[in-house]
């Protein structure tokens, strides 16, 4: 069947990628293909394009209605009707994906095979971007334009589906880096038409202004030939049309590269990649087998040479081992004598260390006894000091009555209440040792001062806070101890009353 020209494929570059499909389902003719002049069923384009009444065409992928369209550059395709489903696989394909499928279909038809776009397996287990079918229908090869990322596991599983149905497959990508290249039957291609300036409109033209049809897609990776002189595979470039023909007519096939030859050269700059699978010819495989046989002969000669060298080396090692064992026996005799001498010295040293350790232990025990005695004496002194302070504090507080204490509390609290409207709180648990056996005074739960601390316990009063006493006589009793700054002692001119007789 006639196929589209390269010019038509190039014009596709300006068509929106959001909604482009080359196949549709006709209510009577079944599946039709816009890339074929007769739509693949002997029908003209006018029978579906702007036909009245309108033909009820359907999308093969989602079943939604589609209609025939022609772009401004005369590209024929099908677009979804309004209300299209967002999950249709064709809506998610990029323009580059459509162009690559069109290039594959064109190459297949160029070599005389039928190309069906978006062909499905009878059981629905696979859907090929382009399915190449021989004219007698006995052979099928699926061509997959894989431009989106995919894992090695997923692409291997999808490849196995084709193989289980007896369908060959080749995965095609335009990406600069293809992680799964060589994992499954695959190639990497480049569109020569858009290589001139990166734009499909900037292609070479002949004298009449038409597109130069010599430009085409090129296979740049995935096909390799074996060079016996180099002993290695090297990637080869060739036109996509030629490669497709070689595959379909079984002039090239997928070859699993032997482990020692998986380092494959790319280009003249001596770059290398590792590949497990490549496309190649029987001639290259024969050359590789011949080279591998030569390598095996070399390896066998090297192995025999290594065995001879290992035998001689083993003999030298045995003789050296016998000498070593005799020398070792002599050393062991000398070492045994030396160990006996050192053991005697060591025993004498251990006895000396035991004597020194016993002496040091006695010294430590004596020191510990002295320390404990000093600690007991210090504790006894501390307890006696506390008893003296407690006795002095009792005498100090017995010198005033409860009424005089209340009078002093009022003298301290009333000015604060009148000035700031804040009530002072006096510790109701009695004079604690932590406040020098005086009564703690709190303002807004913060320590404000101490009421009548004992002169004998001023060292226990918190620093900075003021102390309050009844009169100048009590203030003098505190300051003359030298344990508190005079400016921290605040007194009131409260009368002595009966306490005068107690001085």
C-alpha positions in Angstrom: 0.0 0.0 0.0 1.2 3.6 -0.6 2.9 5.1 2.4 3.2 8.8 3.4 6.2 10.7 2.0 8.9 12.1 4.2 7.5 15.6 3.5 4.2 14.6 5.2 6.1 13.3 8.2 8.1 16.5 8.6 5.0 18.6 8.4 3.7 16.8 11.5 6.1 18.9 13.6 3.7 21.8 13.8 0.7 19.7 14.8 -0.4 19.9 18.5 0.7 17.0 20.5 -2.2 17.0 22.9 -4.7 15.2 20.6 -3.2 13.4 17.6 -4.1 9.8 16.5 -3.5 8.1 13.2 -6.1 5.3 13.6 -9.8 5.2 14.2 -12.6 2.6 14.1 -15.1 3.0 11.3 -18.6 1.7 12.0 -18.6 -0.4 8.8 -15.0 -0.7 7.5 -13.5 -1.3 11.0 -10.1 0.0 11.8 -8.8 2.7 9.4 -5.4 4.3 9.2 -4.9 8.0 8.3 -1.3 7.3 7.3 -2.4 5.2 4.3 -3.8 6.9 1.2 -6.7 4.4 1.1 -7.0 4.3 4.9 -6.1 0.7 4.7 -9.5 -0.4 3.5 -9.8 1.0 0.0 -11.7 4.1 1.3 -10.9 7.7 0.3 -10.1 10.3 2.9 -13.1 12.3 1.7 -15.4 9.5 2.9 -14.6 10.4 6.6 -13.3 14.0 6.4 -16.2 16.6 6.5 -18.5 13.9 5.3 -22.3 14.6 5.6 -23.9 13.0 7.4 -20.9 12.7 9.8 -19.4 9.2 10.1 -19.5 7.9 13.7 -15.7 7.2 14.2 -14.4 5.9 17.5 -11.0 6.0 19.2 -9.5 2.5 19.2 -7.9 3.1 22.6 -10.8 4.6 24.7 -13.9 4.2 22.5 -14.7 8.0 22.6 -15.9 9.7 19.5 -13.2 11.1 17.1 -13.4 13.1 13.9 -11.0 13.4 10.9 -8.9 16.5 10.6 -6.2 18.0 8.4 -3.6 20.3 9.8 -2.4 23.6 8.3 0.5 21.6 6.9 -1.8 18.9 5.3 -1.2 16.3 7.9 -4.2 13.9 8.1 -5.1 12.6 11.6 -8.0 12.0 14.0 -8.9 14.1 17.0 -11.2 13.4 20.0 -14.6 14.9 20.1 -15.4 17.3 23.1 -15.6 15.6 26.5 -12.7 13.3 25.8 -11.5 11.0 28.7 -8.4 12.3 30.3 -6.9 8.8 30.7 -6.8 7.9 27.0 -3.3 6.6 26.2 -3.1 8.5 22.9 -3.8 11.9 24.7 -0.8 11.3 26.8 1.6 10.7 23.9 3.9 13.5 22.9 4.4 14.9 19.4 7.8 13.2 19.2 6.2 9.9 20.1 3.7 10.3 17.2 6.4 11.3 14.8 8.5 8.3 15.7 5.6 5.9 15.2 4.9 7.5 11.8 8.6 7.1 10.9 8.5 3.4 11.9 5.3 2.7 10.0 6.8 4.4 6.9 10.0 2.4 7.1 8.0 -0.9 7.5 5.8 -0.1 4.4 8.9 1.0 2.5 10.3 -2.5 2.7 7.0 -4.1 1.6 5.4 -5.2 4.9 2.1 -4.1 6.3 2.2 -1.6 9.3 -0.7 -1.4 11.7 -0.6 1.4 14.2 -1.8 0.8 17.8 -2.4 -2.9 17.1 -3.6 -5.0 20.0 -3.2 -8.7 20.8 -6.4 -10.8 20.4 -6.3 -11.5 24.2 -5.4 -7.9 25.1 -2.1 -8.8 26.6 -0.1 -6.3 24.6 -0.6 -3.2 22.4 2.1 -2.4 19.9 2.8 1.2 18.7 3.4 -0.2 15.2 3.0 -3.9 14.3 4.8 -5.1 11.2 3.0 -7.9 9.5 4.4 -9.9 6.5 2.3 -10.0 3.4 1.4 -13.7 3.9 0.5 -12.9 7.6 2.9 -15.5 9.0 5.4 -13.2 10.7 4.8 -10.3 13.0 7.3 -7.9 14.6 6.2 -5.2 17.2 8.0 -1.8 17.1 7.6 0.1 20.3 8.4 3.9 20.5 9.5 4.1 24.2 10.2 7.7 25.1 9.0 7.8 28.8 11.1 6.3 31.7 10.5 2.6 32.4 12.3 0.1 34.6 14.3 -2.9 33.4 11.8 -5.2 35.1 8.7 -3.6 33.4 10.2 -3.5 29.9 11.5 -7.1 30.2 8.0 -8.3 31.3 6.4 -6.5 28.4 8.9 -8.1 26.0 8.1 -11.5 27.4 4.4 -11.0 26.5 5.3 -10.5 22.8 7.6 -13.5 22.8 4.9 -15.7 24.4 2.7 -14.9 21.4 5.4 -15.6 18.9 5.8 -11.9 18.0 9.2 -10.3 17.6 9.8 -6.9 19.2 12.2 -4.0 19.0 12.1 -1.1 21.4 13.0 2.3 19.9 14.0 5.5 21.8 15.3 9.0 20.8 16.7 9.8 24.3 20.4 10.6 24.8 20.6 8.2 27.7 18.6 4.9 27.7 19.1 2.8 30.8 17.4 -0.3 29.4 19.4 -0.3 26.1 20.8 -3.8 25.7 18.5 -5.3 28.3 15.8 -6.0 25.7 15.9 -5.9 21.9 16.3 -2.2 21.4 17.8 0.6 19.3 18.3 4.4 19.7 17.5 6.6 16.7 17.9 10.2 15.7 15.8 12.2 13.4 18.3 13.6 10.8 15.6 15.9 9.5 15.6 17.9 12.7 19.3 17.8 13.2 20.2 20.7 10.9 19.2 23.5 13.4 17.0 21.5 15.8 13.8 22.5 13.9 11.9 20.3 11.4 11.1 23.4 9.2 14.9 24.1 8.7 15.6 21.1 6.5 17.6 21.0 3.3 15.6 21.7 0.2 16.4 21.0 -3.5 16.4 23.5 -6.3 12.5 23.5 -6.6 12.1 24.3 -2.9 10.9 20.8 -2.0 12.2 18.8 0.9 15.3 16.8 0.2 14.1 13.2 0.5 17.6 11.9 1.2 17.2 13.0 4.8 15.9 10.2 7.1 15.9 8.7 10.6 19.2 7.1 11.6 19.9 4.2 14.0 22.7 5.5 16.3 22.8 2.7 18.9 21.8 -0.9 19.4 23.3 -2.3 16.1 26.9 -3.6 16.3 29.4 -5.3 14.2 32.4 -7.4 15.3 35.9 -6.6 14.2 38.2 -9.5 14.4 41.3 -7.3 14.4 40.1 -5.4 17.4 38.5 -8.4 19.1 35.5 -6.2 20.0 32.0 -5.2 19.0 31.5 -1.6 17.8 28.3 0.3 17.4 27.3 0.9 13.8 25.0 3.6 12.4 22.7 3.0 9.5 19.4 4.4 8.1 16.3 3.3 10.0 14.7 2.1 6.7 17.6 -0.2 6.1 17.6 -1.6 9.7 13.9 -2.2 9.6 14.3 -4.2 6.4 17.2 -6.2 7.8 15.1 -7.1 10.8 12.0 -8.0 9.0 13.8 -10.1 6.4 15.9 -11.7 9.2 19.2 -10.4 7.8 19.9 -9.1 11.3 18.8 -10.6 14.6 19.2 -10.1 18.4 22.4 -11.6 19.8 23.2 -12.2 23.5 26.8 -11.0 23.9 29.2 -13.2 25.7 30.5 -11.9 28.9 34.1 -11.1 27.7 32.8 -9.1 24.8 30.2 -6.9 26.5 32.4 -3.8 26.5 31.3 -2.3 23.2 32.9 0.7 21.5 30.9 3.7 20.3 32.3 6.1 17.7 35.9 7.0 16.9 36.5 8.7 20.2 36.9 5.2 21.9 34.0 5.5 24.3 32.6 2.2 25.5 29.3 0.9 26.9 28.3 -2.5 28.3 25.6 -4.3 26.4 24.0 -7.7 27.0 21.9 -7.7 23.8 22.7 -6.2 20.4 21.3 -6.4 16.9 23.9 -7.9 14.5 24.4 -10.2 11.5 25.5 -13.8 11.3 28.8 -12.8 9.7 29.6 -10.7 12.8 28.6 -13.6 15.1 30.8 -16.0 13.1 33.7 -13.5 13.4 33.1 -13.3 17.1 33.0 -17.1 17.4 36.3 -17.4 15.5 37.9 -14.7 17.7 36.6 -16.4 20.8 38.1 -19.7 19.7 41.4 -18.0 19.1 41.2 -16.5 22.6 40.3 -19.8 24.1 43.4 -21.4 22.4 45.5 -18.5 23.9 43.9 -19.0 27.3 44.7 -22.7 27.1 48.3 -22.1 26.3 48.5 -19.6 29.1 46.9 -22.1 31.4 49.4 -24.8 30.5 52.3 -22.3 31.0 50.8 -21.3 34.4 50.6 -25.0 35.4 54.3 -25.5 34.5 55.2 -22.4 36.4 53.1 -23.4 39.3 54.7 -26.9 39.5 58.2 -25.3 39.5 57.0 -22.8 42.1 55.5 -25.5 44.2 58.8 -27.4 44.2 60.7 -24.3 45.3 58.1 -23.7 48.0 58.4 -27.2 49.3 62.2 -26.9 49.5 61.9 -23.5 51.2 59.3 -25.0 53.6 61.6 -27.8 54.6 64.4 -25.2 55.4 61.9 -23.0 57.2 60.7 -25.9 59.4 64.3 -26.8 60.4 65.0 -23.1 61.2 61.7 -23.0 63.1 62.7 -26.0 65.2 66.0 -24.4 66.2 64.2 -21.2 67.0 61.7 -23.0 69.2 64.5 -24.6 71.2 66.1 -21.2 71.8 62.8 -19.6 72.5 61.9 -22.2 75.1 65.1 -21.5 77.0 64.5 -17.8 76.8 60.9 -18.3 78.0 62.2 -20.3 81.1 64.6 -17.5 81.9 62.0 -14.8 81.5 59.5 -16.8 83.5 61.9 -16.9 86.4 62.5 -13.1 86.2 58.7 -12.6 85.9 58.0 -14.6 89.1 60.6 -12.6 91.0 59.0 -9.4 89.7 55.5 -10.6 90.7 56.7 -11.2 94.3 58.2 -7.8 94.5 54.9 -6.2 93.1 52.9 -8.2 95.7 55.1 -6.8 98.5 54.7 -3.2 97.2 51.0 -3.7 96.7 50.5 -4.9 100.3 52.4 -1.9 101.6 50.4 0.5 99.4 47.2 -1.1 100.6 48.2 -0.7 104.3 49.0 3.0 103.5 45.6 3.5 101.8 43.8 1.9 104.7 45.6 4.1 107.2 44.8 7.2 105.1 41.2 6.1 104.8 41.0 5.8 108.6 42.4 9.2 109.1 40.0 10.7 106.5 37.0 9.0 108.2 38.2 10.3 111.6 38.5 13.8 110.2 35.1 13.5 108.6 33.5 12.4 111.9 35.2 15.2 113.7 34.0 17.7 111.1 30.5 16.4 111.3 30.6 16.5 115.1 31.8 20.1 114.8 29.0 20.9 112.3 26.3 19.4 114.6 27.7 21.3 117.6 27.7 24.5 115.6 24.1 23.9 114.5 23.2 23.3 118.1 24.9 26.5 119.2 23.1 28.4 116.4 19.7 26.8 117.3 20.3 27.7 121.0 21.2 31.3 120.1 18.2 31.5 117.8 15.8 30.3 120.6 17.3 32.9 122.9 17.0 35.6 120.2 13.4 34.9 119.6 12.5 34.5 123.3 13.6 38.1 123.7 10.4 39.3 121.9 6.8 38.5 122.4 4.4 37.5 119.6 2.8 40.9 119.8 6.2 42.5 119.2 6.7 40.2 116.2 3.3 41.2 114.8 4.2 44.8 115.3 7.4 44.3 113.3 5.6 42.5 110.6 3.1 45.4 110.3 6.0 47.9 110.2 7.5 46.0 107.2 4.3 45.3 105.3 2.2 48.4 105.7 4.4 50.8 103.7 4.5 48.3 100.8 0.7 47.9 100.9 0.2 51.7 101.0 2.6 52.4 98.2 2.2 49.5 95.8 -1.0 47.9 96.9 0.8 44.6 97.3 0.6 42.4 100.4 3.7 40.8 101.7 3.6 37.2 102.8 5.5 35.9 105.9 6.6 32.3 106.1 4.2 30.6 108.5 6.5 27.6 109.1 8.7 29.4 111.5 12.3 30.6 111.2 14.2 28.1 109.0 18.0 27.6 109.1 18.2 28.6 105.4 17.2 32.1 106.3 19.5 32.4 109.3 16.6 31.4 111.6 14.7 34.5 110.6 11.2 34.6 109.0 11.2 34.7 105.2 9.2 37.5 103.6 7.8 37.1 100.0 6.6 39.6 97.6 4.6 38.2 94.6 6.1 34.8 95.5 9.7 36.2 95.3 11.9 36.4 98.3 11.7 40.0 99.5 13.7 40.0 102.7 14.2 38.2 106.1 12.7 39.2 109.4 15.0 39.2 112.5 17.6 36.6 111.5 19.8 35.3 114.4 23.1 37.2 114.8 24.9 33.8 115.1 23.5 32.5 111.8 23.8 35.5 109.4 26.1 33.5 107.2 23.0 31.4 106.3 20.9 34.5 105.1 20.7 34.7 101.3 22.9 37.4 99.9 21.6 40.8 98.6 18.1 40.5 100.2 17.6 43.0 103.1 16.9 42.0 106.7 14.4 43.8 109.0 14.8 44.3 112.8 12.8 46.2 115.4 15.2 49.0 116.3 18.8 50.3 116.2 19.9 48.1 119.1 18.9 44.9 117.2 20.6 46.4 114.0 23.8 46.9 116.0 23.7 43.4 117.3 23.7 42.2 113.6 26.2 44.5 112.1 28.8 44.1 114.9 29.2 40.5 113.9 30.8 41.7 110.6 28.8 39.1 108.7 26.4 41.4 107.0 26.7 44.8 105.3 25.1 47.6 107.4 23.1 49.0 104.4 21.3 45.6 104.2 19.9 46.0 107.7 16.7 48.0 108.0 15.3 48.8 111.5 12.3 50.6 112.9 12.1 52.8 116.0 10.0 50.2 117.8 10.0 50.4 121.7 12.0 47.9 123.7 9.3 47.6 126.4 10.1 44.7 128.7 13.0 43.5 126.5 15.2 46.1 128.0 15.7 44.0 131.0 16.9 41.1 128.8 20.0 42.8 127.4 
